Amino acid sequence: IRLFLQSQMDEILNPENNMITANYEYLFSIKDELPPEIMNKRFSEAVSTIKKILDEGNKNGELNVDSKYLAQHIVWFLEGVRLSSTVTQIKKSDLSRQISGLLKQIEANK
């Protein structure tokens, strides 16, 4: 989960190397034509992927968390930060502190 969150942080902090802004511009431009099932599927798939990582941590004793709840929390957190990054500059130190806090909460449930 640390590696996953680090890769997400790198993506958010380096918008010139990814399509975050273009993705949101596109989604906002077609949101009235886009069936809700498509966005719900996108969210569900992201939650499922993160849940699998957390389930593995629970299975091998590294974690003791409600993997579904935490996976949803992480997806909503990252989506909020990604969206914010399209209109504001996010400092590396601030984002790092937020992700470190999230990891501390996860680790506190060992």
N, C-alpha and C positions, 0 to 999 in steps of 0.2 A: 504494500500500500504506500510505503514511503517512496518507492521508485515511481509509482504511478502519479502521486501528488507532485513529485519533483518535476516530472515530464509536463504535467499540466501547468505548473508554475512557469516553466521555461517557455511554453507555448504562449501563455498570457503575456509574459514580459517581453516577448519578441514578436509583436504583431506583423512586422515586415516579413517574417519567415512563415506565415501561415495565412489562412483565409477567414479568420474570425470575423472581421468587419464585413467582408464580402458575403459571408454566410448569413449574417444577421440582416444586412441590407436586402438580400434576396428574399429571405423568409418574411420580412416585414412587407415587402412589395407584393407578395402573393398570399398573405395570410388570409384574406377573405375568400380566396379560391382554393385554399389548401384544406383538405378534409382533416378534421381534428385527429382522426385515427393515425395519420402519418406522424404528427408531432408526438402523439401519445406513444406510438411505437418507438420513436427515437428515444424518448425518455425511458421507456421500459427496458429497452436494450442496454442503455447506459447503466441503469440501476442493476440489471442482471449481471453485467460484466463485473461491476464493482462488488456486488454481493458474492460472486464466486470467489473473488480474492479474499474477502472477509471470511467467508465460510471455510476456506482453506486455513486461514489463520486460527479460526476457532477449532478446527479439526486437529491441527498439530499443536495446539496449546499455546500458541503465541498471543492469541486474543480470546476474549470472552465477551462478545458484543452481540447485540440484536442486529444481525447483518442486513436485514431488509430495511429497517429504520435508518441505520447508519448509511447505507448505500444511497437511499433517497436524499438524506441530508447532504451528503457529499455532492451528489449531482446538482441539487438546487444551489448549493454554495458555489460550485464551480461555474454554473450557468450565470449566476448573479455577477460573479467577478468578471467573467468573460464579457457579458453585456456592458458592465460598467467600464471595462477597459476600452470599449469602442468610443466612449465619449469623454473619459477622464484618463489622466496619466496615473497609473498605479505604480507606486514606489516598490522596488524590490524588497526593501526592509519591511514595509507594511505587509505585503503579501506573504513574505517569509514568516513573519510573526503570526499571521492568521493561520497559516498551514501548520506551523509548529504548535499552536494552541489546539488545533484540531487533532493532531497526532497525540498530544498529551492527554486529551480527553479519551481517545481510543485506548491508549496504553494504560490509563487509570483503571480500566475495566478488566485487566489481566487477572 
